[in-house]
Amino acid sequence: QALLDVFKRTVDLKLIRESRSEIMFPNRSKIISLPASPSSVRGYSGHVYLDEFAFHKDSKAIWTAMLPIISKGYSISVVSTPAGKSGKFYELWENAENMGFSKHKIDIYTAIKDGLKIDLEVFKKAMDPDSFAQEFECQFLDEAFSYFPLELIYNAVSAECDSWDGIKRGTFYMGVDIGRKRDITAIVVIEKLGDVFYVRYIDEMKQENFQSQRLKIEMLKKTYDIHRLCIDATGLGMQLAEELKMQYGSTIEPISFTMPVKENLVTYTRMLFEKNLVRIMSHQELIKDIHSIKKIVTTAGNIRYDADRTESEGHGDYFWALALACHAGAHPNEIPQILTRKKRECFTIFKGY
């Protein structure tokens, strides 16, 4: 539509037909706009233009449906902003020459060189580096697939967490992501020392009834003297969360996983990783779950954060337990602690008073 408006302003363009889905020109040629689904494209013939193809939900199926059209001698153009190193668009880009296609990259620097007037620094300041690299520099990023790159995760792995001596020095918090049949119930306990969170305990419960889960949670709460516990209160977890809340009062915070809540949990946890304020064990399932979290742009333009569900690996359960634990320690209203030194040190400090 934007291109059509430009033509209307620059040339004497008279259309025979103009609607939201179809434009017909005086020579009877036409442009048809179709929904991005495999079923909608079948039965047509003509040149094909796929726009923002990397973000099409059924990109592989759409591509398969398009092949009979271009086999009749028509051309196909595939255009998109990158969306990570996965999907049909990335596959086409990587194998374009072998498939007989030409490929062309027009990033912001090329556009500026060709005459685009834009204050680039304004956009750099308004966006995080990953988003800028994808949206303006046309880079295929792992971050577009995973919101937590492996380098960021492994930087937080600490030998101190793996070999913790069990001595409690800080305040403890706990996160519980509830599962019953398909997903595991994941538990993460962290210790806050200064501004840094240290993972001290990780466990899971598979297909256990809620009574068993409650007993396990209560045991851990007592063992680690948990100051605050955040628990998934979505769906199946609602009753268990309510029971714990009634039993232990303000030390329990039920959390319902709405889209805004998930966004807050994910972005806050990533901030902790970026600022080196979290230490984790070399626990492969935890690392895998953290890396599984995606930043997803829906067809409506909304952003959500989630992990793909798999039968064998769950739904990012360990990550959500970690995020809940970190949330518990974010604004805990801690009671100030008075720490004393040993007697001999105190005598030295107060000598002469």
C-alpha angles and dihedrals in degrees: 000000000000091000091048091053089054091052091049091054096047105036137030095260118175118185127206092204133011127178137140092271104031141036122187123195128209091261089058093250114132147190117225121196113208134186114260098255133111094237095053096058098052119104098029129111129200143072112326129220118186112196124203087353094170089068097050110116095216098033096146093049091046090051091051091050091050096054096080089054096054091041087072091067101272124130129242129208120193116196130175150138107253116261105188136294096302140072135053096294092057089046091052092047094051094046101033097120094046089052094050097255130125118225130208130191120202110181127175093270092055090048092051090048089053092053109277111152110218139138098232095186091063091060093043090056093045096052137053115249094254094053092045091050091052101039100038106020096041094230122162101227133190085219089065085063098034123029088206112054115211092244090059092048097047090048087065096051108112130193087208089065092049093051101033111162093220095243111137112228104155142026121297129222132181138208125196125190108195124224132163116172112358103021130047123243104244124201128194125181119194134187120216115216110177105316096332126098118214121195107230104167137023126180143150139209119209121206093334121153119253094253090060090046092051093050090051093049092048091049092052092045089056096041095053097031089235111213094196133003125198115198133185107254096179119123110317093018095060098088095044091048092050092049092051090046091053091048100045105023121202094004088074121068117186111210123202111208102232119158093258091048092050090048091052093048094048098044093045092049092048090050088056090052093047092050092045091242098133132065122194138186122254087257108152097204091051091048091047092050093049090050091048094067112109134194102224127192110208124216087257090058095252122136122229133173121219147124128246112257116239128181092230102037105033125218108305089290098159091049093053091049089052092047091050091050091051090048089052089056096043098083104002100155087229120201108241111255124218110215119195130197126231117283095255092050091048092051090052094048094048097038110137096021 
